[in-house]
């Protein structure tokens, strides 16, 4: 027997097929389908002239990393997608920051990314996607928790649980050049986190290594 619980018609039963669904979605997935979640990756900083500044936030004694406006600081992040992910759906990488200068101006970040499911060939630079994003700041934004979005990233058709997304962002020459009032003056954009929003489909995979072919 097949049972469908709907928000408009109540409980509908049928002798054709089997299983239980809620508004047309299998009951195992109904509570998760389309729900958004944060996914955090493993960050790595650049080295030499691309290294971020590591120093205290204001007078708190709490250390953060800061992008400088006068050098091309770079950050590299590896995301291994969750077994709760709606496999193949797009994700939205973004960065949580704190503008530190009491001025108006814009920051510019270039970015590039690539995907690889288990068994895929990890591509050379010609197989990466790239872009840039400009964010405008005003004096009122100083010390506030803000977000820089990098748009929507489309997953490859080979996606599966544990597919890897690698993401690089790099600050470019920009007009947000006001000084921080402590520490390194040019280090005027604090980094809090860089994560992706993704849509869930299930509580987790039935099989340990995933239920999709590309996860094996």
C-alpha positions in Angstrom: 0.0 0.0 0.0 1.1 3.5 -0.8 0.3 6.3 1.6 0.7 10.0 0.8 0.1 12.7 3.5 -0.7 16.0 1.9 -1.2 19.5 3.4 -4.3 20.0 1.2 -6.1 16.6 1.0 -4.9 14.9 4.2 -4.1 11.1 4.0 -4.4 9.5 0.6 -4.0 5.7 0.2 -3.5 3.6 -2.9 -3.1 -0.1 -3.6 -0.6 0.8 -6.4 2.9 0.9 -5.1 4.3 1.1 -1.6 5.9 3.5 0.9 4.9 6.7 2.7 5.4 10.2 1.4 4.7 13.7 2.7 3.5 16.1 0.0 5.0 13.9 -2.6 8.4 13.5 -0.9 9.5 10.1 0.6 9.1 10.3 4.4 12.8 9.7 4.9 13.6 12.9 3.1 10.6 15.1 3.7 11.9 16.8 6.9 15.2 17.7 5.1 14.5 18.5 1.5 15.4 22.0 0.5 16.6 23.1 4.0 19.7 25.2 4.0 22.8 24.6 6.1 26.3 26.0 6.6 29.2 23.9 5.6 32.7 24.8 6.8 35.8 23.8 5.0 39.5 23.6 5.9 41.2 27.0 5.3 44.9 27.6 4.4 46.5 31.0 4.0 48.9 32.1 1.4 52.6 32.5 2.1 55.0 35.3 1.7 53.3 38.3 0.1 50.0 36.5 0.1 50.0 35.7 3.8 47.3 37.3 5.9 48.1 39.4 9.0 47.5 37.6 12.4 47.0 40.0 15.2 44.5 41.1 17.9 41.1 42.4 17.3 41.0 45.9 18.8 41.8 45.7 22.5 40.3 42.3 23.1 43.4 40.1 23.1 41.5 37.8 20.6 43.6 37.1 17.6 42.1 37.2 14.1 43.5 37.1 10.5 43.2 40.3 8.4 43.4 41.0 4.7 45.7 44.0 3.8 44.6 46.5 1.2 48.1 46.9 -0.1 49.0 43.3 -0.9 47.3 40.4 -2.6 46.5 38.3 0.4 45.1 34.9 -0.5 43.0 32.2 1.2 42.5 28.6 0.1 39.7 26.4 1.4 38.9 22.7 0.9 35.2 21.7 1.4 34.3 18.0 1.5 30.5 18.0 0.9 28.3 16.4 3.5 26.3 13.2 3.2 23.3 15.3 3.9 23.8 17.4 0.8 21.2 17.4 -2.0 23.8 15.9 -4.4 24.3 18.0 -7.5 22.5 21.1 -6.2 24.3 24.4 -6.4 26.1 25.9 -3.3 26.8 29.5 -2.3 30.3 30.2 -0.9 30.6 33.4 1.1 33.0 35.1 3.6 32.2 36.6 7.0 34.3 39.7 7.6 34.6 42.8 9.7 35.5 46.1 8.0 38.0 47.8 10.3 38.5 51.3 8.7 36.3 54.3 9.4 36.1 55.2 5.6 34.1 54.6 2.5 35.5 52.4 -0.2 35.2 49.0 -2.0 37.0 45.8 -1.6 37.6 43.5 -4.6 38.2 39.8 -4.3 39.0 37.5 -7.2 38.1 33.8 -6.8 38.5 30.5 -8.5 37.2 27.0 -7.8 37.1 23.4 -8.9 35.3 20.3 -8.1 36.3 16.6 -7.9 34.2 13.6 -6.9 36.0 10.5 -5.7 37.6 8.9 -8.7 37.5 12.2 -10.8 40.6 13.7 -12.2 41.5 16.9 -10.3 41.7 19.5 -13.1 44.5 21.8 -14.1 43.9 25.6 -14.2 42.0 25.3 -17.5 39.3 23.3 -15.7 38.7 25.8 -12.9 36.0 28.5 -12.9 36.9 32.1 -11.9 35.3 35.5 -11.2 35.5 38.5 -8.9 33.2 40.3 -6.5 33.2 44.0 -5.4 31.8 45.0 -2.0 31.1 48.6 -0.9 31.7 49.8 2.6 30.9 53.0 4.5 32.1 54.3 7.9 29.0 52.9 9.5 30.2 49.4 8.6 33.3 49.7 10.8 33.5 46.8 13.3 30.3 45.2 12.1 29.9 41.5 11.1 29.4 41.6 7.3 29.2 39.0 4.5 30.9 39.0 1.1 29.0 36.6 -1.2 30.7 34.9 -4.2 27.5 34.0 -6.0 26.1 30.6 -6.9 28.5 27.7 -7.7 27.1 24.9 -9.9 28.1 21.4 -9.0 29.3 18.9 -11.7 27.1 16.0 -12.9 29.5 13.6 -11.3 28.7 14.9 -7.8 28.2 12.5 -4.9 28.6 12.5 -1.2 32.1 13.6 -0.2 32.7 15.5 -3.5 35.5 18.0 -2.9 35.2 21.7 -3.7 38.4 23.7 -3.6 38.0 27.5 -3.4 40.6 30.3 -3.7 40.0 33.9 -3.0 42.5 36.7 -3.3 42.2 40.4 -2.4 43.0 42.8 -5.3 44.0 46.4 -5.4 40.9 48.3 -4.3 39.6 51.6 -2.9 39.0 50.5 0.7 42.4 51.8 1.8 41.7 53.4 5.1 43.9 52.5 8.1 43.0 50.3 11.0 43.6 52.2 14.2 45.7 49.5 15.8 48.2 46.8 14.8 49.1 46.8 11.1 47.3 49.8 9.7 46.9 48.3 6.2 45.3 45.2 7.6 41.8 46.7 7.4 39.5 43.7 6.8 39.2 41.0 9.4 38.3 37.5 8.4 35.8 35.5 10.6 35.0 32.5 8.4 34.6 31.3 4.9 31.8 28.7 4.4 29.2 27.5 1.9 25.5 27.4 2.1 24.1 24.1 0.7 20.7 22.5 0.5 20.0 19.3 2.4 18.1 16.3 1.2 18.4 13.7 3.9 19.7 13.0 7.4 22.7 11.1 5.9 23.5 8.4 3.5 22.3 4.8 4.1 25.7 3.4 3.0 28.9 4.6 4.8 30.6 5.8 1.7 27.5 7.3 0.1 24.5 6.2 -1.9 25.6 7.8 -5.3 27.9 6.1 -7.7 30.5 8.8 -7.6 31.0 8.5 -3.9 32.5 5.0 -4.1 
